[in-house]
Amino acid sequence: MTTVRFDAGAGLADAELVELLTQAFVGGGFTTAEIGSRMFEPALVRARGELLYVRDAEARLAGMVCLVPPSSPARRFALAGEVEMHLLAVRADARGAGLGRTLVLAALDRAREQRYERLLLWTQATMFAAHALYAATGFERRPERDFTRDGKNFLFLDRAL
């Protein structure tokens, strides 16, 4: 059974946090190395909110996601009663084992525990595996809230809790 840990990232070393996010987003072609070097600065990632993460059998960081409350300076859309999910990432060699689903379900559970009413997220139009995961875990598209940033199209989704 996979154990999801919750904290502000204190249990994560800077290097492993940067490595995972860089591999998933820069290596996956979803952002540039230049943007990633700024966006994945460990202190900034931790300051977003609560990190949920999983380790593999060798204790290596295998995946993570961040719950961003409406009070966070990293919040983009969440209002009172809503929380955002940022930076879902699973290490390339750990994909296909259900860790992304485990992290999303843990984020939903944690948001409910914290008495939020809705979980918001956005994903790039080219993140097809993520789209399937979000649909399978009950998120609904909100095309009227889609947006473009840095030349990339983002799809907006949410789920009532």
C-alpha positions in Angstrom: 0.0 0.0 0.0 1.3 3.5 -0.9 1.4 5.9 2.0 0.8 9.6 1.1 2.6 12.0 3.4 1.3 15.5 4.2 3.4 18.4 5.2 4.8 21.8 4.1 7.6 19.9 2.3 9.9 19.6 5.3 10.2 15.9 4.6 11.5 16.6 1.1 15.1 17.5 0.2 15.4 20.5 -2.1 17.3 18.5 -4.7 14.7 15.7 -4.9 11.8 18.2 -5.1 13.5 20.2 -8.0 14.5 16.9 -9.7 10.9 15.5 -9.8 9.3 18.7 -10.9 11.9 19.4 -13.6 11.7 15.8 -14.9 7.9 15.9 -15.0 7.4 19.4 -16.5 10.5 20.4 -18.3 11.4 16.8 -19.4 7.8 16.3 -20.4 7.9 19.4 -22.6 5.3 21.3 -20.6 7.6 24.2 -19.6 11.0 25.6 -20.4 14.1 25.1 -18.2 14.2 28.8 -17.7 10.6 29.0 -16.3 11.1 25.8 -14.4 14.2 27.1 -12.6 12.1 29.9 -11.2 8.8 28.1 -10.7 10.4 25.1 -9.0 12.5 27.0 -6.5 12.0 24.8 -3.4 11.1 27.6 -1.0 8.5 28.9 -3.4 7.0 25.5 -3.9 6.7 24.9 -0.2 5.2 28.4 0.3 2.3 27.5 -2.0 0.6 25.3 0.5 0.6 21.8 1.8 2.6 19.2 -0.1 1.3 15.6 -0.4 3.9 13.2 -1.6 4.7 9.5 -2.0 8.0 7.6 -1.9 8.8 4.3 -3.6 10.1 1.1 -1.9 13.7 2.6 -2.0 12.5 5.8 -0.3 12.9 7.9 -3.4 10.4 10.6 -4.1 8.0 9.1 -6.6 5.3 11.8 -6.8 3.8 14.9 -5.3 1.0 17.4 -5.5 0.4 20.7 -3.7 -2.9 21.9 -2.1 -3.0 25.7 -2.3 -5.5 27.4 0.0 -7.3 30.7 -0.9 -5.0 32.5 1.6 -1.8 31.5 -0.3 0.0 34.1 -2.4 0.3 31.4 -5.0 -3.5 31.1 -5.3 -4.8 32.0 -8.7 -8.5 31.4 -8.7 -9.7 29.9 -5.3 -12.2 31.9 -3.3 -13.4 31.2 0.2 -14.4 27.5 0.5 -12.2 26.5 -2.5 -8.7 25.1 -2.7 -6.4 24.6 -5.7 -4.4 21.7 -6.7 -1.0 22.6 -8.2 2.0 20.7 -9.6 0.8 17.1 -9.8 3.9 15.2 -10.8 4.9 11.5 -10.9 8.5 10.4 -11.6 8.7 8.9 -15.2 9.8 5.5 -14.0 7.0 5.3 -11.5 4.2 6.1 -13.9 1.5 3.5 -14.6 1.3 2.2 -11.1 -1.6 4.4 -10.0 0.5 7.0 -8.0 -1.1 9.9 -9.8 -4.6 8.6 -8.9 -3.4 8.0 -5.3 -2.2 11.6 -5.0 -5.4 13.1 -6.5 -7.6 11.0 -4.2 -5.5 12.0 -1.2 -5.8 15.6 -2.3 -9.6 15.3 -2.4 -9.7 13.6 1.0 -7.4 16.2 2.5 -9.5 19.1 1.1 -12.6 17.5 2.5 -10.9 17.1 5.9 -10.1 20.8 5.8 -13.7 21.5 5.0 -13.3 23.0 1.6 -16.3 22.8 -0.7 -14.6 22.7 -4.1 -11.2 21.7 -5.5 -10.0 23.6 -8.6 -7.2 22.8 -11.1 -6.0 23.6 -14.5 -4.0 21.6 -16.9 -2.3 22.2 -20.2 -4.3 21.2 -23.2 -1.5 18.7 -24.2 -1.4 16.8 -20.8 -3.6 14.0 -22.1 -2.8 11.5 -19.3 -3.7 14.1 -16.7 -7.0 14.8 -18.5 -8.0 11.1 -18.3 -7.0 11.0 -14.6 -9.0 14.0 -13.7 -12.1 12.8 -15.6 -11.8 9.4 -13.8 -11.6 11.1 -10.4 -14.8 13.2 -11.0 -13.4 16.5 -12.1 -15.6 18.5 -14.6 -14.4 20.8 -17.3 -15.3 24.4 -17.1 -14.4 25.7 -20.6 -15.6 29.2 -19.8 -12.7 29.5 -17.4 -10.0 28.2 -19.8 -7.1 30.6 -20.3 -3.8 31.1 -22.1 -0.5 31.8 -20.4 3.0 32.0 -21.8 1.6 30.8 -25.2 0.1 27.7 -23.7 -3.6 26.8 -23.5 -4.9 25.7 -20.1 -8.1 23.8 -19.4 -9.9 24.6 -16.2 -11.6 21.8 -14.1 -13.2 21.6 -10.7 -14.9 19.1 -8.4 -17.4 19.6 -5.6 -16.3 18.0 -2.4 
